[in-house]
Amino acid sequence: MTPHRQVAIVLVRGDITQQQADAIVNAANSSLLGGGGVDGAIHRRGGPEILAECRALRASHYGKGLPTGQAVATTAGRLDAAHVIHTVGPVWSRAQDRSGLLASCYRESLRVARELGASTVAFPAISTGIYGWPMDDGARIAIRTVREAAAAPVSEVRFVLFDERAYEEFAAALAAEG
């Protein structure tokens, strides 16, 4: 990939379903049919159009579900965005290093965003909720991967962090990356 201007990385404390962006990333489960946390919130607020497209994906390309580390786009329904990019984060494991899969979620989501022509992309802290990824490590992987993988037309990556602790960990990771 040819080098491009550096992407702006912005941290926001808040609710990802309230963001205005070209693409909002969903921390989905492999079924693509909604769930808890960010996934459930995006499906509830975005409305039935998102679920309908997810069902169509399951009926065609992803009969066994979306594999961990991969990403796919649907409409954003009623969200203030053009697209939702669904990615399946890994469950954290003390016994097995799955950091490559977590980095792949960010890389693949940005690849899909570029294909869609998105310039602004809003991410949650993937895998740091019910999947148990330690927030400090998840933030470090997210910031580093976005710095390495973001390219035009993506000009802004916004990490939308639900609570103060997540915000602080992402701010520390961003400062450490320079």
C-alpha positions, 0 to 999 in steps of 0.5 A: 500500500502506498503511504497516505496522509496520517489519519486523525485519531479522535477519542470520544466518551459516549454512545457509539449509536449517537455518532455521525460518521460514514461508517460505524463499526459494530463489535458483532458476534459471529451470528451477525444477528444481534446480541448484547453490548455494542452489538445489541445497541446498534441493532436496536437503534439502527432498526430492522434494516440492519438485521435484514441485511445480516440475515441475507449475509447469513443466507449467502456468504456467511452461512456458518457466521462471520469468522473472528477477525473478519469484517463485513458491511451492511446498511446503518438503518436509522443510525446517523451513518451510511454503513455499519461494519460488523467485525467479530473480536476474539474472546481474550485468553490467558493461555493463548495469544489472540492479539493478531485476531484483535488487530485483524478486526481493526485492519479488516474494518478499515479495509471495508471502510476504504472499499466503501469510500468512507472518510470517517469511521467510528470504532468501539473498544472491540473485545474489551467488554463481555469478551474480557480483553484487558482494556489497556492491551485492547487500547494499545492494539487498537491505536497501533493497528489503526495508525498502521492500517488507516489510509485514504479515503479514511481521514478520521478514526473515532474511538467511541468509549463508553466509560471514563476508564476506557477513555483513559486507557485509550488516551494513554495508548494514543500518547504512548504511540505519539 
